[in-house]
Amino acid sequence: MNRREFARLLAIGGAVPFLTPGTAWPRPADLPPTPASPDERFWMSVREQFVMPPDLAILNAANLCPSSAPVLETLYKVTKDMDQDPSMENRAKLGDGRENTRKLLADFLRVTPEEIVITRNTSESNNLVSTGLDLKAGDEVLLTADNHPSNHTAWQEKAKRFGFTVKDIPTPNPHPGFEYYVDAFTKAITPRTKVIAFTHLTSTVGDLFPAKELCRLARERGILTLVDGAQTFGLLDVDLSDIQPDFYSGSAHKWPCGPKENGVLYINKSAQPKIWASIFSAYPGRVGVSKTFEGFGQRDEPAMIAFGEALQLQTKIGRAAIEKRSRELTQALIKGIGKIDGVKIWTSPEASRTVAVLSFQPGNLDVRKLSMALYQKDRIGCATRGGQDRPGLRFSPHFYNTHNDVEKAVAAVKKYMATGV
Ligand SMILES: Cc1ncc(COP(=O)(O)O)c(C=O)c1O
């Protein structure tokens, strides 16, 4: 087309026949039904649902997971529809989509939509709890010592403001066992204890906490519980009707492989009268606690709808199968890395006390340099931990990883331990 023809096309208002580069990607083949015993071939077809190039082994799910192609497609399609016609009439249907995601979240966690708040991430969910409870001088909050700042610094700062006290339950390494924690909390509880807050699975070394037992202990004494589920939501087949916490938090962009800046806060019906909403604005949710708790102003509704798509993909694959796969890959990693001379593993050697996080110190190697070499030379993504407290490298595999990724990671660490970086 020459310049004159192009100008004529614009003048008559016709569509310019160019696509914006990079807005399309090949659609993956349909996912086959999950076999009774999923094999490596099945998991390869799961891997193909993600747009990461096949040679890239990202072992960093505890930090951020990729969205699958169906999630990206939903996000793109709904955003485009909204921006092509941003009238209130066209956008009305987005509210229905958001409520559908709430229902999917409730099914996923086995609770009711009336107990679900769609937040922006775990940090926000945790902070809505520590800000919203009526705590005062004389009250006490018990925390596990190994918590994310959104569930640790947040309580400490609010304690300064409102006058309550915060006490840490130590978290020794290696994981001392579930009974140790039930016992430690039982001993630490006093008549002043009002809240117990802990991380279901720690991001540091992958210590799993006995959520059901700790929630029962607290409930029997009239104490509220906040379970930080950032590292279990979308990884474990979490059943909140069984665990029965008062509050549970999670992020879409971690293990559920959903869009960024979406999260969940579960508020048990019995705890709802005990917590204040922190933000009051327009556009709350339509049912239950979301009517008062979720009025955060204008939201990214296409992302909220894509969040639902992510949950549906996991449900289709099977949540128990996903949990089993992540456990299996982690154990294979622990076995492989554990055989390398000079490596110190921080993650529990007991398979029942951990899930999909492996932290280890690779001898005297500089972990930043090692992580950079793994990424640049071996196409492996992971996380590092500096400082003196359990420093090293962290691998966190998920259902889009394969045994090939595990073997590649073990071989690469072995190579650098032998040659240096
Ligand atoms: C245990 C735990 N809680 C909370 C968070 C915060 O998650 P987000 O950044 O999605 O708010 C993280 C992030 O890694 C985490 O590991």
PDBQT file of the ligand as one rigid body, heavy atoms in Angstrom, charges set to zero:
ROOT
HETATM    1  C1  LIG A 501       4.219 -16.147  53.436  1.00  0.00    +0.000 C 
HETATM    2  C2  LIG A 501       3.982 -14.932  52.596  1.00  0.00    +0.000 A 
HETATM    3  N1  LIG A 501       3.034 -14.047  52.962  1.00  0.00    +0.000 NA
HETATM    4  C3  LIG A 501       2.777 -12.959  52.231  1.00  0.00    +0.000 A 
HETATM    5  C4  LIG A 501       3.460 -12.703  51.069  1.00  0.00    +0.000 A 
HETATM    6  C5  LIG A 501       3.133 -11.466  50.294  1.00  0.00    +0.000 C 
HETATM    7  O1  LIG A 501       2.560 -11.778  49.076  1.00  0.00    +0.000 OA
HETATM    8  P1  LIG A 501       2.137 -10.607  48.096  1.00  0.00    +0.000 P 
HETATM    9  O2  LIG A 501       3.400  -9.941  47.654  1.00  0.00    +0.000 OA
HETATM   10  O3  LIG A 501       1.431 -11.307  47.000  1.00  0.00    +0.000 OA
HETATM   11  O4  LIG A 501       1.259  -9.695  48.861  1.00  0.00    +0.000 OA
HETATM   12  C6  LIG A 501       4.460 -13.579  50.654  1.00  0.00    +0.000 A 
HETATM   13  C7  LIG A 501       5.238 -13.309  49.449  1.00  0.00    +0.000 C 
HETATM   14  O5  LIG A 501       6.184 -13.974  49.102  1.00  0.00    +0.000 OA
HETATM   15  C8  LIG A 501       4.724 -14.730  51.439  1.00  0.00    +0.000 A 
HETATM   16  O6  LIG A 501       5.679 -15.618  51.091  1.00  0.00    +0.000 OA
ENDROOT
TORSDOF 0
